[in-house]
């Protein structure tokens, strides 16, 4: 399969591949901030090999080509407010970019207007995918949402970063509002009411801040949750290299996601 890499007319980086037929499903995804942390990295780690679909991986704002600092460590040390000046704007801008990016790349790939649509994301990208699913499912007829090692709650993740920050994060009313918006355990009812199918895949060796939120979501009984043994948070190796051998975790996730989306779409089309 051949991937194309570029930037939309609105400046959104992407990696995309076309399916064998116009009416095949479309999968729109967002990367992690850990590897794979770019659209090209996602294409290499999670190519969805077993799925005949138009696949579009979009770059997160404030990361990759659009990053305000050369690496994440420099970002942490910059004094930027990680909630109100980083995760909050990222979470607001990425869903806002979604409709135009989808329309442009649907045309570029030759995908049908009637193609079933699924959204997918990893970690911070999963938070974006969840927001898109919650807010755009009806207008864009999103049939499925896949969240990988997802950041379902921002607040515990920020608090867990205290040892890496110059000083512990000081929560403010503005930051509290961002954290409330990015709490998909509290907003689980919105995901349940989106009308599509939901899958969460979580690494059993991930950080507690991620696993605990997934466990809480699992207890709500919404969607399907799968834990994968031996997988931590990243789905590609450090240092990041899209040409490197895929990790076993990435291969496992790829098979799970491809099979699940295929079953969901096939059931939808009956």
C-alpha positions, -999 to +999 in steps of 0.1 A: +000+000+000+012+035-008+010+064+017+009+100+007+022+127+031+014+163+029-004+193+044-040+204+038-048+238+024-055+249+060-020+237+071-029+204+088-001+178+083-014+144+072-005+109+060-031+091+040-037+061+019-066+051-004-087+020-003-093-004-032-128+010-038-144+044-034-171+032-011-147+016+014-148+030+050-128+061+060-108+061+091-096+094+104-070+093+132-047+114+155-013+103+168+001+102+203+026+126+218+048+097+227+059+076+196+043+074+172+040+112+175+034+122+138+010+112+111+039+094+093+047+076+125+011+065+129+010+053+093+041+032+100+030+018+134-007+013+127-012+010+090-044-010+095-030-036+071-060-059+074-086-033+066-096-021+031-102+015+041-093+050+032-070+059+062-062+095+071-039+104+100-039+141+109-012+160+128-021+174+162-019+211+167+012+223+187+031+192+178+053+178+151+057+204+123+036+228+143+054+224+177+063+256+195+095+239+209+120+215+195+110+186+218+086+178+246+113+182+273+119+218+261+082+224+261+079+212+298+108+235+308+095+265+288+072+277+315+041+273+293+009+265+311+004+229+301-033+230+305-045+264+293-018+270+268-011+235+255-035+207+260-066+230+260-058+248+227-047+215+211-080+198+222-100+228+209-082+233+176-079+197+164-117+190+164-123+223+147-099+213+119-115+180+114-145+188+091-125+207+065-096+183+066-119+153+061-137+170+032-105+179+014-088+145+019-120+126+011-118+143-024-080+137-027-085+100-019-115+096-041-136+083-012-174+081-016-197+105+001-215+074+014-184+058+029-188+048+066-167+069+089-146+059+119-124+080+141-093+068+160-067+083+183-039+074+206-033+091+240-038+129+235-050+120+200-076+097+216-089+127+236-094+145+202-111+114+187-134+112+216-143+149+213-150+145+176-171+115+182-191+132+210-197+164+190-196+154+153-211+119+153-245+130+141-234+156+115-208+133+100-225+100+106-195+086+125-201+048+129-172+039+151-147+054+175-114+037+186-094+050+215-058+036+221-041+041+254-064+071+257-061+102+278-096+100+291-089+124+319-065+153+318-063+163+355-046+131+369-022+130+339-011+166+346-007+159+383+014+128+375+037+150+354+047+170+386+081+154+388+090+165+353+078+201+357+098+230+372+072+230+400+039+212+406+010+224+384-011+251+401-047+246+391-068+277+383-105+282+374-095+284+337-075+252+339-104+235+358-127+243+329-103+227+304-099+196+326-137+193+329-140+195+291-113+168+288-129+144+313-144+117+292-153+096+322-176+123+334-187+128+297-192+091+291-229+096+285-221+118+255-200+090+240-228+065+247-253+088+231-232+094+199-250+065+182-219+047+170-198+018+184-169+025+208-137+005+214-110+013+239-076-006+237-053-001+267-019-014+274-017-034+306+017-018+314+006+018+308+010+045+334-016+044+363-031+078+353-042+062+320-052+027+333-072+041+362-093+062+339-099+033+315-109+011+345-134+037+356-148+039+321-150+001+319-171+000+350-197+022+333-203-005+308-201+018+277-185+004+246-159-024+246-126-023+266-097-045+259-064-047+278-033-059+260-006-075+281+030-063+277+021-029+262+031+003+278+021+038+266+042+043+234+032+022+204+066+028+186+102+026+199+124+054+211+141+071+193+112+075+169+119+062+133+090+054+110+113+031+090+121+010+121+106-024+128+071-022+143+068-031+179+048-062+189+024-040+207+017-019+175+012-051+155-013-064+181-032-031+182-033-030+144-049-064+142-074-056+169-085-023+154-086-036+118-108-066+127-130-046+150-137-018+125-143-043+098-169-061+119-186-029+130-189-016+095-201-049+081-228-051+108-238-015+100-242-022+063-265-053+068 
